């Protein structure tokens, strides 16, 4: 986009001499809470890259993969979509498959940013893990997490300081997604008490779709076994910059190769807002959400940099609909990237 410069004569002119090119694309990957039944199924057996990638992940999961696939394609799954053994593997799979789909268009992402399990998808696309290793270690961790006490998360329209009276070690700040966009997390009973107290104070809060207390101490007990599992993997430096939602900064080689860094993620606080600030501080971008529900697109559009030079798009619709809606949403995003000049293989099609 051309800038406006003072010519020294009291008038202004458009700086048309600056070469115009496509803005870099950064992919955003949503996590727990974004899931819904049949998310992205309209692309299955329609987009060849998406279909092949989903099938590859189901195959890596073996017998359980066939059950997960059946539940994903069903409007009435045998295991509810919010169960940790369905939401997490399917969010990872849909996020990763959409990322692969976009890259098949000739898009070389300038950066990747995931929220919660979305960071696993981002790191796998960036080459920190092989897909096989990521799927295996993630599933083993999810089985362990499924045995932790019932819990949940609350999305709260408040600042961390305003929530301090409600934090007691059992209820903690699980995520800071932006200004007055905070999530509390913890075991079921303490979290229910906190929700009641917040509503009495007139503070808006709503449950996030989760059956355990991600990003709280209630799930920390699995970390030692998780760390041992990650330590057995050949961890690599990311081949694409990954902005970590756990540090609010680009993932370093040291962090990427640290088994403890990945093992702590289910219980660690997410600082997505800080990571988004860091990502957008480097210049104008096309932010493209590769996952269901458009939750990260909504957060991104509230950022001061989006609309001022950056833009935020989503590959999938904001909620469950007809299968055709998935295909239409993907086509709109593809057309936007084609118009931008950011998808060279689509431009040649």
N, C-alpha and C positions, 0 to 999 in steps of 0.2 A: 504494500500500500504506500503510495507516494506521500512524502512529508511536505509541509509548507514552510518555506524559508523566506526570511526578510531579505529583499534585494538591496537594501541600503538606500532606497529611494522612498521609503515609507509605504511601499506596496508589498504585496506578497504574491508568490507564484508557486504553483505545484512543482515539486521536484520530479519532473518527468524523466530526467536523465538516469535516475537510479534503475538498474535492471530489476525487473519484476519476475519473481519465480514463485513456485509453490512454497507455501509455508511448511515447515517440517511437521510430521505427524507423530503424536505421542498416543500410545494406546493405554486406556484405563480399564482395569479388571475388577469388577465388584466382588464382594465377599458375602459372608453370612447375613441373611436378611433380604437379599435381593432375589432369592429363589422363589419360583412359583411352579405349579404343575405345568408340564409340557413346555417348559421354557426352551425356545429355539427349535422345537420339533418340526416347525414348518420348513426348516432348511434341510432336514434329514431326507435323504433320497431325492433332494432337489439340487443342492450345491455339492459337487463331487468332492471338493477338498474338505468341507465341513463334515460330510458323511464319512469319508474315509478316516478322518482324524478321530471322530467319535467312536467308530468301530475299532480303531487301534487301541483306544483307551479301554473300551469294554473288554477287548481280548486280553489286555494286560491284567485285568481284574479276574480273569478266569471264570469259574462258575458263578461267582458273585456278580461279575460284570453282566451276565445274561439277565440276572434278576434286576439289576439296576437299570439296564436298558428297558426291560419290560415296564418297570414302574415309571420311567421317564416318558415313555410313549403313551402311558395310560392316563385317562382323565380321572381315574379312581385307583391310585396306586395301592399295592398291598402294604407297603411301608410308606407312611406319610412323608411328603416332600420336606417337611421341616425337621424330620429326624436327622441327627448328625450323620448317620450312615447313608443318607440320600442327598441331603442338601450339599454337603461338602464335596463328595466326589463329582456330583453333577455340576456344581458351580465351577470346579476346576476344569472339568471336561468341556463345558460350553465355552468358558472363557478362553481356554487354550485353543479349541477348535476354531473359534472366531478369529483369534490372533493369527493362526495359520492361514485362514481364509484371506484375510486382509493382506498378508505377506505374499500370497499367491498372485495378488493383483499387481505385484511389482513394487509395493510399498515397503520401503526400508524404514522402520520406525526410528525416529531420533531418540526416543526414550520410552520406557515402560513404567507404569505405576499401578500397583494393585492394592486393594484394600483387603486385609486379613488373608484368607486363602487365595485371594487374587494375586498376592505377592508370590505364592508358589507357582501359579500359572505364568506370571511374568518372568520369574527366575528360570523356569524350564524353557520358555521361548528364547531367553537370553543365553542358554547353554550352561547354566550353573549345574543343572541336573540333566541327565538323559530322561526322556519321557518314561521309559520303563522304570528307572530308579525312583522318579518322582511319584509315580502312581503306586508303586509297591510300598514305599516308606510312608506315604500319606495314608494309605488304607490301613496299614498296621497301626498307625497313630490314631486313626479314627476309631478303630475297634477298642483301643485303650480308653479313649475319651468317652466312648459310649457307656462306659462303666462308672463314670464320675457322677456325683450327685446331681439331681435335676436343678436347673438354674435358668438364667436368661439374661436379657439385656433390655435396657430402656433408652429410647431416644428422647432427649430432653432439650427443650429450648431455653438454655441458660448458659452461663459461663461456669468454668470450673470453680471459681471463687464462690459463686452463689450456691454451688452444690456441696461445699465443704461440710456443712452441718449434717449432711446425710451420709457421709463416708465414715465407715467404722471398721475397716479391715475386711469385713465380709462383703460389703458393697463398695466398689471402687469405680474410678473413672476408667472405662474400658476403651474409649476412643474420643478424640477431639477432632472432629471433621471440618470445623470452620468456626467462625464467630457465632457463639450461641448455638452451636451444633455439637452437642456432647452426648455420649452414650455412657450410661452406668451399667455395671455388670456385677453378677454375683450369684450366689445360691438362691433358690426359689423363695424361701420364706423371708430372708432379709431384704431381698429385692422388692417383694410385694409390700413390705412395711415402708420402704423408701418411696415407692410409688404413691402410696396413700398419703404420706407426709407431704410430698410434692404437690399433689392435687389440693390438699388442704391449704397450701400456700398460694394456690392459683398458678402454679408453674405447669406449663403444658408438657406432658410426657406421654409416650405411647410405647407399647411393647414392640421389640424387634423380634422377627420370626426366628426363634432359637429355642432349643430344648435343654441346653446346658449353658453355664456362665462363661462363655468365651471371654478372654481378655480380663480374667480375674483370677485370684488365688484358688478358686474352687476347682480349677482344672490343672493346677501346677504340678500335681503329683505324678503326671505322666512324663515330665520333662527328663528325668534320668534315663528312662528306657528310650525315649525319643532321641536323646543325644547319642546314645550308643548306636542307634540305627543310622543316624546321619553320619556318624564317624566311620561307618563301614563303606560309605559311598565316595567315589572320586569327585569331590566338589571342585568346581572350576570358577575362574573369574568370569563375570558376565561379558558376553560378546556384544551386547547392546546395553547402553546405560539403563540401569534400573534404579528408580527413585524409591527408596524404602519407606513404607508407611510406619515403620518402627523406629526410624532414626530421623525422618524428615529431611534426608539428604541422599545423594547418590550412594548406592551400595558399593562399598570398597571391596577390593580383592580379599582383604583380610576377613571381612565380615562374611563374604560369600563362601569362603573356605572354612568357616568356623561352625562346627556341628552345634555348638551351644546356641549360636545365634538363631538357627532354625528351630531348635528344640524349644526355645523360650517363647516362640511366637504365639501359640494358642493362649497363653496366660499374660502376655505383655500388652501394654497399652498401645493402641493405634494412634498415630499422629498424622492422619491423612491431610489435615489442613496445612500443616507445616510442609509436608512433602509436596503438596500442590503449589504452595507459595514458591518453594525452591525450583520446581519444574518450570513455572511460568516466569521466573525471574530472568531467564536467559534469552527471552525474545518471544515473538509471536509464534503460536503453534495452532495446529488443528488437533484438538483433543477428541479422540474417538473412543467411545466406550464399547468395549468388546465383551458384552455380557448382558444379562437380563435386567429389566426393570427401570433402567435409566436413573438409578439413584446417584451415581457419580456424575452423570451429566447435569443433574439438578444442582448438586453441590458446586460443580465447576462454573455453571452459569451465574452463580452468585459472586464469583470472584471478580475483583475489580479489573483484572486483565482481560477477562472474556467479554467481548463486545468492544473493547478498546483497541483490539488488534488480534487477539486470539479468538477462536470459536470452539464450540463444543457440540459434538454430534453423537448420535447413538446408533448402533447397528441393529438393535432389537427394540420392539415397542415397549412402552412403559408398564404394560400389564398383559395378562393372558388374553388372547383373542383367537380368532380363526387362524389356521396355518398360513393363509395367504397374507396376513398382516406381517408375519416374520419376513416373508419374501419381499414384500413391498418396502418394509423398513430397510432391509439390506440393500435393495436396489436404490433407494433414495440416498443412502450413505455413499454407495459406490458412485452414483452420479455426481454427488458433491465433490468427491475426491477426484473424479475425472475432470470436472470443471476447474478444480484447483490446480490440476496438473501434477498431482501427487501420486497418481496411480498409472505409471507408464504402460503396463501391460493392458489395462483397461482402455487406455487411450488408443492403443493400436487395434483393439478388437473391432 
